[in-house]
Amino acid sequence: MGITRLLNNVDALERDKELCELWKDPAVFFFEMRPPGGAAESERAASYDGPRMIATHLPLTCFQHQIEKCPNLKVIQTIRNPKDSLVSYYHFYHKDESLGRFNASWNDFFKLIENDKLAFGDYFAYHTEWYTFNKQRQNSLILMYEDMKKDLKSHVKRIADFLGRDVADEIIDIVTTRNTFENIATNAHFMRKGAVGDWKGYFHEEQNHFIEQRYKETLQPLGLQFDFD
């Protein structure tokens, strides 16, 4: 979302290359969030006049009807390998007040995974639905997190092209620098490591086998390949 937010404000960046107020872009909505005492983000988005950017971890079923009614609506799906995603989610569970600041062990958390008890549902069902849907759309872009870690700048260019933005190389460089994990982490307290392969310090053999099997049953048949290292 940081990349799209900056690309949505290219004119402002060109005027002031040190601009940092874009984190407060009023056209960006995080649907799972509700500010204390404020309106739900979905309600704010419905009343906003102008193009909007929506960030969400909600399943396709919450949006499919609206997307199909608006074929020109652009969708970007970013996919991170399931093992690192679930470790990241474990730490997010610890930090997030709305999830009760989960204070149990990784093994206890993994029981939630096995029993499909995670908030926002099963990782594999979520990405199977969105990936299958987005592969069939012209106005969808699918990105792999691990590839972005290896070469962020080329992905910033891909996103700019997808959004129809004619962006100078200097601005591409600024957007790329602003969106390295290290720089984002200075502005977002919930960011932790962002490393590929961090899962190896958490999964034991049976847990790894469980995730591998789920992958082989769901996403691998769709042709989705992951970098786990």
N, C-alpha and C positions, 0 to 999 in steps of 0.2 A: 504493500500500500504506500510505503514511503516513496517508491519510484514513481508510481502513477500520480501521487499527490504533487510531486515536484514537476513532472511533465505536464500536469494540468495548469501549472503556473509559470510556464516558460517566460512569458512576457515580464513577470515580476522578477524572475531570476536574471534576466538580461539587463534589467535596470539596476538591480542590486544583488551582486553575486554573493554577498555575505548574508543574504536574507535568511532568517531563521524562524520567522513567524508562521511558516507554512504548516507547522505541526498543528496549528489551530484552524486549518482550512475548514470553513463552514460547509463546504460541499461534500465533506467526507463523513460517512455514517458507519458506526460499528454496531451492527444490529443486536448483538448479544448484551450490549451495555445499557445501563440506565443510571444516569447521574443521580446522586442522592437528592431527592426532592424534585427531580426534573422529569421531563417527559421521556418516554421510551424513544430510542433512536429511530425505530420504524415510524413512529408518529411524526418525529421531526422531519424525516426524509419525505414523508407524504405531503407535508406542508411547504417544503422548500421549493422555491421557484427557480428552476434552472437545472442544468445537467448535474447529476449526482454520482458520487462514487460510494459503493457499498462494500464494506469488508465483513466477511461472515464465515463462521464454521458450521452454519446450519445446513441440513441436508437439502438435496435438490428439490424434494417434494414441497419445500417452502417457497420455491421460486419458479418452478418449471412453467406453471400456467402464465405467469407474467412475462417470462422470457420468451415463450412461444408467441405471445401477443405482440412482442416488440422484436422482430427478427434482426433489427439493426443494433440492438443492445449488445455491447461488447462484454465478454466474460473472460477473465484470466484465472486459470486454476494453477496454483503452485503446489507441487507434490514433493514431500520429503519422505525418505525411506521410513517404513513403519517402525523399525526398531528405535532409531533416534527420535522419531516423532513421539513415541510413547514415553520415552525417558523424559523428553522435554515436557510432555503433558503431566507427568508425575511431579515434576518440580513446580509447574504452574498450579497444580492442585494444592501444593504446600503454601503457595504465596497468595492465592486468590481468596478473598474474603467470601465472595458469593458461592464458592465451592466448599466453604467451611474450614478453610486452611487445614486441609488433610494432614494429619500428623503421624500417620502410620508408616510402616516400612514399604520398601519397594515390593517385597513379596506379597504384602497385603494389597497393594495397589494392583499388582498383576492379577489377583483374584477377581478384581472388578473387570479387568480386560477379558479374562476367560469367561466370565458370566454375563458379558455385554451389559455392564452396569455403569459405564462411563457417561458423564454428561456429554451431550451432543452425539452419543451413539458410537457404533463400532467403526473403527478406522477403515476397515476393508469395505464395508457396505457403503460408507460415505464416498470413498474415492472411486469405487466401482460405478456408482450411479453418476457422479459428476463426470468422470473420465469418459464413460460410454456416451453420455449426452454431448459433451463438448467435442468429441471426435467427429460427430455428425454435423457440427455447425461451422459455417464459414467465419462467423464472428466470435469464435472462441480461440484462445491461445493457451496452450498447456506448457508449463515450465517445470523443470526439475530443479529442486533446491540445490542438489549436489553439483549440478552443472553450473548454476549461478555462482556457487562458491568458487569454482575453478576459473570462471571468466565472466565476471559481473558486467563489464563494459559492453560486451557483445549482446548480452541479454537486455541491458538498458536500451540499446539501439533497436533490438527486436520489439520491445514494448512500445517505444516511440513510433516505430513504423506501424505497428498494429493499431495504435491510437490515432494514426493519421497526423502525427506531429512532425513537422520539418524542423529538426533541432540541430543547431550548430555543434561541431565537435567539442568546443569549449564548454557548452552547457551539458553535453553528454558526460564529459569528464567530471563536472561539478556534481551532477546527479549520482554518478558512480561513486565518487568519494564520500558523499553524504550517506550513501546506503551500504557501505561496508558494515559488517556486523559490529565491529568495534565502535564505529561512530554512532550507529543506532542505539547501542547499549548505553551510551552516555545519556540518552534522552528517555529511555524506557527501562524502568526498574525491573520489569519481569523478564528481560532478556538475560540469558545465562552464559552459555558457551557457544552455541551454534556450530559445534564441531561435528564433522562426519566421523562416525565410528565410536562416538562416546558411549553407545549402548553396551560395548564390550565390558565395561566396568559394572554392569548391572545384571545382565541376563545370565542365568545359569542354563545348563544344557537343555533341560526340559522346557523352559520358557522359550529358548531359541527355537527348539523343534516346533512348538505350538505356533509361533509366528511364521516360521517357514512353511508350515502346512497350510495356514490360512492364506498366505501369499500364493502358493501353488494352486489353491482351490479357486481363488478369486481374480487377482490382478494379473498373474502370469499368463493365463489363457487369453487375456486381452492384448498381450504383447507389451505390457508395461515392465520395464527392466529397471532395477535399482542398483545404485552404488552404495554398498554397505560399509565401505572402508575409506 
